């Protein structure tokens, strides 16, 4: 997390999820894992505050506050949400995190004190879970959270929620890899994944919190936001993701490609079917489908026969889209 990201659409989803957790009666500590700001252009996706009614419907109070914050010209800093009251009685640990291993140990020691007694600890690293190329205590390690740190928090009585950015691989293979890690460290436990357009919230649940955390799945499903999806993660999930996919068979079955869980149709290139229309496609006997790119959120039209191999015309160099919006 960087202060420069504050108010970005990923922040919107983050606060929606945290508020759902709080409404389930769970006490919360947010460990922001703040890192130094940089000169990148990241954190500028704030168009969701302009003319998208679904955002207002999902959480009117949060939406109105963020809209007023943007219009006021207030600073972009995580302290804004802390002072807003929108996260209730949540506690916060916002000290800066660096790559130094000893400083990192001290950062987590302080987090343990702040979080004592909280049901849930939320961790918000820049990138997400550890990767082999960036060992703990080495360059850029501040961008990650390490499984040993999650295990320690879990052993202290906390369920743990990690904000994870998707890597540039299919969601299916990415989620499979994270699940393999989860069950390596927590062989007998269950988890929850909450997916957004390009990030995921991975919940490692304590048994005593499971009933309330499982209620989060239904609550997310009731948000009226098709960009949000929640599912329970168990051994059967890993088995499903490990089985090979017959894309041709999935196409014959009316494009029900169960790649992301929950029944959504997502092809190998992370292109999701939004809906089938009654409009004619550009090929004989074809209907037009509305697709959404899960990498850049672009929506476009295509023929039904293209679905299983479609690429996004905006960010993946896919063929020109059919313009469904002119009809």
HELIX and SHEET records of a PDB file:
HELIX    1   1 UNK A    3  UNK A    5  5                                   3    
HELIX    2   2 UNK A    9  UNK A   23  1                                  15    
HELIX    3   3 UNK A   47  UNK A   49  5                                   3    
HELIX    4   4 UNK A   53  UNK A   58  1                                   6    
HELIX    5   5 UNK A   60  UNK A   72  1                                  13    
HELIX    6   6 UNK A   79  UNK A   84  1                                   6    
HELIX    7   7 UNK A  101  UNK A  115  1                                  15    
HELIX    8   8 UNK A  141  UNK A  143  5                                   3    
HELIX    9   9 UNK A  147  UNK A  155  1                                   9    
HELIX   10  10 UNK A  171  UNK A  185  1                                  15    
HELIX   11  11 UNK A  207  UNK A  209  5                                   3    
HELIX   12  12 UNK A  210  UNK A  221  1                                  12    
HELIX   13  13 UNK A  235  UNK A  242  1                                   8    
HELIX   14  14 UNK A  247  UNK A  252  1                                   6    
HELIX   15  15 UNK A  304  UNK A  309  5                                   6    
HELIX   16  16 UNK A  324  UNK A  326  5                                   3    
SHEET    1   A 7 UNK A  91  UNK A  93  0                                        
SHEET    2   A 7 UNK A  28  UNK A  31  1                                        
SHEET    3   A 7 UNK A 120  UNK A 123  1                                        
SHEET    4   A 7 UNK A 159  UNK A 165  1                                        
SHEET    5   A 7 UNK A 199  UNK A 204 -1                                        
SHEET    6   A 7 UNK A 191  UNK A 195 -1                                        
SHEET    7   A 7 UNK A 229  UNK A 233 -1                                        
SHEET    1   B 2 UNK A 128  UNK A 129  0                                        
SHEET    2   B 2 UNK A 144  UNK A 145  1                                        
SHEET    1   C 3 UNK A 271  UNK A 280  0                                        
SHEET    2   C 3 UNK A 287  UNK A 293 -1                                        
SHEET    3   C 3 UNK A 299  UNK A 303 -1                                        
END                                                                             
